[in-house]
Amino acid sequence: MNNPTCRYCNIKYDHEFIGYHMINCQNEEYYNCPYFDCKQKKNFKKANLIKHLNNKHFKQITKPKSNICLENSVSQNIDQLLKKYAFDNKLSDKAILSAIDLIEDIAKLTKSYNLFFSFISFLIRKDIKEKNLKVIENNEFVPVTYFAGRHSNPRSYIKTIREEIKIMFIDIKSDLKNHIIQNNLIKYIYSDHIYVILYLDDVNFFKDSTNVPKKGMITNMAYRLILSKKEFIKPLITSSSYEYFRTFDLCLQKHSKLSMYEREIRFAVKKFKDVQLNILDKTFSVKVHALIGDHVILQDAYKRLKNFKCQGSTPVCRCCTLSPNEYITTFLSEKVEKFLRTDVIHPDLNKGNELYSDYFHDCAEGIFADTIFA
């Protein structure tokens, strides 16, 4: 069967692209089927045209957008194609550089000198090198207690050493400024202070490449700007998209667990409090509004036991003095109010931060089920 011809530009297109091409080619209310021998001669709206072509002719797909810009040089276009390929396939820096070396070798063997010389002015190599230079390392030696063995004298098997802890982070001041300018967020800043919410979570970056579940666990800290006073009550849809969450700090979980995340929280809060931004001749200070994490992390941060069941007589909740045995008998908020803690103080977080939590995360992790069905 011959390829169909667009009724508007008279150009032949592949069967699977003709529907979306006609819609993009001419903005009409109704369209005719591009197959002249089709028995259905009626007019179709846009959605109905695609359905008709899918059911009666060929499955329609949107033609992938080309990353090639004719105004750019060959090097720039190849650079963009490689970056897209690396992003789509989640390639590491080493894999990207190996792919460049492979293409260079192929260009040499085939004597494609235009292709070979276009690699000389590649930006992706420079981006990879500079990216690693922007990461800052914070080293700290902390005392860690290990139990070396079981003996009659307890002091004989306690061994305390000084272990090096590393936190990898970026230049927060530079990242904040670039984030605000590039996304035109200056119009949302309503005072001399820029408020941020910090997010803390443990992420397994290698769960698909190792049989050991805990291997490769990384403590990830990210921030998000509060763009409006209304966001103190309800987040904006705009600022809830992924691009507004910025990772700034990474640490091995085995290191962050040593201090129950206390060192990482203090480090992050101090870094943001020290920032003074100058944008459009205005000076802004940064304030940390809250730190949000799942129940496991926040229980550690507030030095509370991790008991998420309705069993036990020792109060473990960050917010109230009720024991887990009493959870099942206390449903109304007015009954809980008289049990709220008034003495919760964290050295680095604002008062009331203990009330925050990542509830959707808790539901996914099973804590919600433990609480309801225990």
C-alpha positions as CSV (number, residue, x, y, z in Angstrom):
1,M,0.0,0.0,0.0
2,N,1.3,3.4,-1.0
3,N,2.0,6.0,1.7
4,P,-0.9,8.4,2.1
5,T,-0.8,12.0,0.9
6,C,-1.6,15.0,3.2
7,R,-4.7,16.7,1.9
8,Y,-3.2,20.1,2.8
9,C,0.4,20.1,1.7
10,N,0.2,17.2,-0.8
11,I,3.3,15.6,0.7
12,K,3.4,11.8,1.2
13,Y,4.0,10.6,4.8
14,D,4.5,7.3,6.5
15,H,1.3,5.6,7.6
16,E,1.9,5.9,11.3
17,F,2.7,9.7,11.1
18,I,0.0,11.0,8.8
19,G,-2.7,11.7,11.4
20,Y,-0.6,13.9,13.7
21,H,1.0,15.6,10.6
22,M,-2.4,16.7,9.3
23,I,-3.4,18.1,12.6
24,N,-0.1,20.0,12.9
25,C,-0.2,21.0,9.2
26,Q,-3.6,22.7,9.3
27,N,-5.6,23.7,12.3
28,E,-9.1,22.7,11.3
29,E,-12.2,21.8,13.3
30,Y,-12.9,18.8,11.1
31,Y,-10.7,16.5,9.0
32,N,-11.2,14.0,6.2
33,C,-9.5,10.7,6.1
34,P,-6.2,10.9,4.2
35,Y,-6.9,7.5,2.5
36,F,-9.0,8.4,-0.5
37,D,-10.4,4.9,-0.9
38,C,-11.6,4.8,2.7
39,K,-15.3,3.9,2.9
40,Q,-16.0,6.4,5.7
41,K,-16.4,9.7,4.0
42,K,-17.5,11.7,7.0
43,N,-15.6,14.5,8.7
44,F,-13.7,13.8,11.9
45,K,-12.7,16.0,14.8
46,K,-9.0,15.8,15.9
47,A,-9.4,13.0,18.5
48,N,-11.8,11.1,16.3
49,L,-9.5,11.2,13.3
50,I,-6.7,9.6,15.3
51,K,-9.2,6.9,16.6
52,H,-10.4,6.3,13.1
53,L,-6.9,5.9,11.7
54,N,-5.9,3.6,14.7
55,N,-8.9,1.3,14.2
56,K,-9.3,1.2,10.4
57,H,-5.8,1.9,9.0
58,F,-2.5,2.1,11.0
59,K,-1.6,2.8,14.6
60,Q,-0.7,6.5,14.8
61,I,2.4,7.8,16.7
62,T,3.7,11.2,17.3
63,K,6.9,11.8,15.3
64,P,9.8,12.2,17.7
65,K,11.1,15.7,17.9
66,S,14.5,16.1,16.3
67,N,17.3,17.5,18.4
68,I,19.1,18.8,15.3
69,C,19.1,22.5,14.7
70,L,20.3,23.7,11.3
71,E,21.6,26.9,12.8
72,N,24.0,25.1,15.1
73,S,27.3,23.6,14.0
74,V,27.9,19.9,13.5
75,S,29.7,19.7,16.9
76,Q,26.8,21.4,18.7
77,N,24.3,19.1,17.2
78,I,26.3,15.9,17.9
79,D,26.8,17.3,21.4
80,Q,23.0,17.6,21.9
81,L,22.3,14.2,20.5
82,L,24.9,12.6,22.8
83,K,23.4,14.4,25.9
84,K,19.9,13.2,25.0
85,Y,21.2,9.6,24.4
86,A,23.0,9.7,27.8
87,F,19.9,11.1,29.6
88,D,17.5,8.6,28.0
89,N,19.7,5.6,28.8
90,K,20.9,6.9,32.2
91,L,24.6,6.6,31.2
92,S,27.4,7.3,33.6
93,D,30.2,9.7,32.9
94,K,32.5,6.9,32.1
95,A,30.0,5.4,29.6
96,I,29.6,8.7,27.9
97,L,33.3,9.2,27.5
98,S,33.7,5.7,26.2
99,A,31.0,6.3,23.6
100,I,32.8,9.4,22.4
101,D,36.1,7.4,22.1
102,L,34.2,4.7,20.1
103,I,32.8,7.2,17.6
104,E,36.2,8.9,17.2
105,D,37.8,5.5,16.5
106,I,35.1,4.7,13.9
107,A,35.6,8.1,12.3
108,K,39.4,7.4,12.0
109,L,38.9,4.0,10.5
110,T,36.4,5.2,8.0
111,K,38.4,8.4,7.3
112,S,35.4,10.6,8.1
113,Y,37.5,13.6,8.9
114,N,34.6,16.0,9.2
115,L,33.1,13.8,11.9
116,F,36.5,13.4,13.6
117,F,37.3,17.1,13.8
118,S,33.8,18.0,15.0
119,F,34.7,16.0,18.2
120,I,37.6,18.4,19.0
121,S,35.2,21.2,20.0
122,F,32.9,19.0,22.0
123,L,31.3,20.6,25.1
124,I,30.2,17.4,26.8
125,R,33.7,16.5,27.8
126,K,34.2,19.9,29.4
127,D,30.8,19.7,31.1
128,I,31.6,16.3,32.7
129,K,35.0,17.6,34.0
130,E,33.5,20.9,35.3
131,K,30.6,19.1,36.9
132,N,32.9,17.1,39.1
133,L,34.8,20.3,40.1
134,K,31.6,21.9,41.4
135,V,31.1,19.2,44.0
136,I,32.6,20.1,47.4
137,E,33.7,17.6,50.0
138,N,33.3,18.1,53.7
139,N,35.5,15.8,55.9
140,E,34.9,15.4,59.6
141,F,36.3,12.9,62.1
142,V,33.8,11.7,64.7
143,P,34.2,9.2,67.5
144,V,32.4,5.9,66.7
145,T,31.9,3.1,69.2
146,Y,32.3,-0.6,68.2
147,F,31.9,-3.7,70.2
148,A,34.9,-5.9,69.6
149,G,33.9,-9.0,71.6
150,R,32.2,-10.4,74.7
151,H,34.1,-10.4,77.9
152,S,33.4,-10.3,81.6
153,N,34.6,-6.7,81.9
154,P,32.3,-4.5,79.7
155,R,35.0,-1.9,79.3
156,S,37.3,-4.4,77.6
157,Y,35.2,-4.9,74.6
158,I,34.1,-1.4,73.8
159,K,36.4,0.2,71.2
160,T,36.1,3.8,70.2
161,I,37.8,5.1,67.1
162,R,37.8,8.3,65.1
163,E,36.2,7.6,61.7
164,E,36.3,9.9,58.7
165,I,32.8,11.0,57.6
166,K,32.3,12.6,54.2
167,I,29.5,14.8,52.9
168,M,29.5,15.7,49.3
169,F,27.6,18.9,48.5
170,I,27.4,21.6,45.8
171,D,27.7,25.4,46.1
172,I,24.3,26.2,47.6
173,K,24.5,29.9,47.1
174,S,25.4,29.6,43.4
175,D,22.7,26.9,42.8
176,L,20.0,29.0,44.5
177,K,20.8,32.1,42.5
178,N,20.9,30.2,39.2
179,H,17.7,28.3,40.0
180,I,15.8,31.6,40.8
181,I,17.1,33.4,37.7
182,Q,16.8,30.6,35.1
183,N,13.2,29.8,36.2
184,N,12.2,33.5,36.6
185,L,11.2,33.0,40.2
186,I,12.2,36.4,41.4
187,K,8.6,37.6,40.9
188,Y,7.4,35.2,43.6
189,I,9.7,36.4,46.3
190,Y,7.5,38.6,48.5
191,S,9.9,39.6,51.3
192,D,13.6,40.0,52.2
193,H,13.7,36.3,53.1
194,I,13.6,33.3,50.9
195,Y,12.1,30.3,52.6
196,V,13.1,26.8,51.8
197,I,11.9,23.3,52.8
198,L,14.5,20.6,53.2
199,Y,13.9,17.0,52.3
200,L,15.8,14.2,53.8
201,D,15.6,10.5,52.6
202,D,17.7,7.4,52.1
203,V,17.9,6.2,48.5
204,N,19.3,3.0,47.1
205,F,20.9,4.0,43.8
206,F,22.2,0.4,43.2
207,K,19.1,-1.7,44.0
208,D,19.0,-3.1,40.4
209,S,22.7,-3.9,40.3
210,T,23.3,-5.7,43.6
211,N,21.8,-8.6,45.6
212,V,22.4,-6.9,48.9
213,P,19.4,-4.6,49.6
214,K,21.3,-2.2,51.9
215,K,24.4,-1.9,49.8
216,G,24.8,1.5,48.2
217,M,22.3,3.3,50.4
218,I,22.8,7.1,50.1
219,T,21.4,9.8,52.3
220,N,20.0,12.4,49.9
221,M,19.1,16.0,50.9
222,A,17.2,18.3,48.6
223,Y,15.5,21.7,48.9
224,R,12.5,23.4,47.5
225,L,11.6,27.1,47.5
226,I,8.4,28.4,49.1
227,L,7.2,30.7,46.3
228,S,4.1,32.2,48.0
229,K,2.7,32.8,51.4
230,K,-0.2,30.5,50.4
231,E,2.3,27.6,50.3
232,F,2.6,27.6,54.0
233,I,-0.9,26.1,53.9
234,K,-1.0,24.4,50.6
235,P,1.8,23.8,48.0
236,L,1.4,25.3,44.5
237,I,1.1,22.9,41.6
238,T,3.9,24.8,39.9
239,S,6.5,24.4,42.6
240,S,5.5,20.7,43.1
241,S,7.0,19.6,39.8
242,Y,10.3,17.7,39.8
243,E,12.5,20.5,38.5
244,Y,11.8,22.5,41.6
245,F,13.4,19.9,43.9
246,R,17.1,20.4,44.0
247,T,19.5,17.8,45.4
248,F,22.4,19.6,47.2
249,D,23.9,17.1,49.6
250,L,24.8,13.4,49.5
251,C,26.3,11.2,52.2
252,L,26.6,7.4,52.7
253,Q,23.8,6.1,54.9
254,K,26.2,4.2,57.1
255,H,27.8,7.5,58.0
256,S,24.6,9.5,58.5
257,K,23.2,6.8,60.7
258,L,26.1,7.1,63.1
259,S,24.8,10.5,64.4
260,M,21.1,9.6,63.7
261,Y,21.2,12.3,60.9
262,E,22.0,15.0,63.5
263,R,25.3,16.0,61.8
264,E,23.7,16.1,58.3
265,I,20.8,18.2,59.4
266,R,23.0,20.7,61.3
267,F,25.4,20.9,58.3
268,A,22.5,21.6,55.9
269,V,20.7,24.2,58.0
270,K,23.9,26.1,58.7
271,K,24.8,26.2,55.0
272,F,21.4,27.7,54.1
273,K,21.4,30.2,57.0
274,D,24.8,31.5,55.9
275,V,23.6,32.3,52.4
276,Q,23.1,36.0,51.3
277,L,21.8,36.3,47.8
278,N,22.2,39.5,45.6
279,I,19.7,39.4,42.7
280,L,18.7,42.5,40.7
281,D,20.3,44.9,43.3
282,K,18.4,43.3,46.1
283,T,19.7,41.3,49.0
284,F,17.9,38.2,50.3
285,S,18.6,36.0,53.3
286,V,17.6,32.4,53.4
287,K,15.5,30.8,56.1
288,V,14.8,27.1,56.6
289,H,11.0,26.7,57.2
290,A,11.0,23.0,57.8
291,L,12.7,19.7,57.3
292,I,10.5,16.9,55.9
293,G,11.3,13.2,55.8
294,D,9.6,9.8,56.5
295,H,8.7,8.7,60.0
296,V,11.9,6.5,60.3
297,I,14.2,9.4,59.6
298,L,12.3,12.0,61.7
299,Q,12.1,9.5,64.7
300,D,15.9,9.2,64.5
301,A,16.3,13.0,64.2
302,Y,14.3,13.6,67.3
303,K,15.9,10.6,69.2
304,R,12.6,8.7,69.5
305,L,12.1,4.9,69.4
306,K,10.8,3.6,66.1
307,N,7.6,1.8,67.1
308,F,4.8,2.2,64.4
309,K,2.4,-0.3,65.9
310,C,-0.4,0.1,68.4
311,Q,1.5,-1.9,71.0
312,G,3.7,-0.8,73.8
313,S,3.5,1.4,76.9
314,T,6.4,3.7,76.3
315,P,5.5,7.0,74.5
316,V,7.3,7.2,71.2
317,C,5.4,9.8,69.2
318,R,7.2,13.0,68.4
319,C,4.1,15.1,68.9
320,C,2.2,13.6,71.8
321,T,2.7,11.7,75.1
322,L,0.2,9.0,74.3
323,S,1.6,5.4,74.5
324,P,1.1,3.1,71.5
325,N,-1.5,1.1,73.5
326,E,-3.7,4.2,73.7
327,Y,-3.7,5.0,69.9
328,I,-6.6,2.7,69.3
329,T,-8.8,4.5,71.9
330,T,-8.0,8.0,70.8
331,F,-9.5,9.1,67.5
332,L,-10.7,12.7,67.8
333,S,-8.2,15.5,67.5
334,E,-9.7,17.4,70.4
335,K,-8.8,14.4,72.7
336,V,-5.2,14.4,71.4
337,E,-4.7,18.1,71.9
338,K,-4.3,17.8,75.7
339,F,-1.6,15.2,75.2
340,L,0.5,17.3,72.7
341,R,4.1,17.7,73.7
342,T,5.3,21.3,74.6
343,D,8.9,20.4,75.4
344,V,10.0,19.2,71.9
345,I,13.2,21.1,71.1
346,H,15.5,20.4,68.3
347,P,18.8,22.3,68.3
348,D,18.7,23.0,64.5
349,L,15.0,22.9,63.5
350,N,12.1,25.3,64.1
351,K,9.6,24.6,66.9
352,G,6.7,22.7,65.4
353,N,8.8,20.8,62.9
354,E,8.0,17.6,64.7
355,L,4.5,17.8,63.3
356,Y,5.7,17.5,59.7
357,S,6.1,14.2,57.9
358,D,6.1,12.7,54.4
359,Y,2.8,10.9,54.7
360,F,2.6,9.6,51.1
361,H,6.1,8.1,51.6
362,D,4.9,6.5,54.8
363,C,1.9,4.9,53.1
364,A,4.1,3.4,50.4
365,E,6.7,2.1,52.9
366,G,4.1,0.2,54.9
367,I,4.1,2.2,58.1
368,F,0.5,3.2,57.5
369,A,-0.5,-0.4,57.3
370,D,1.4,-1.2,60.5
371,T,-0.5,1.5,62.3
372,I,-3.9,0.6,61.0
373,F,-3.8,-3.2,61.2
374,A,-1.5,-3.8,64.2
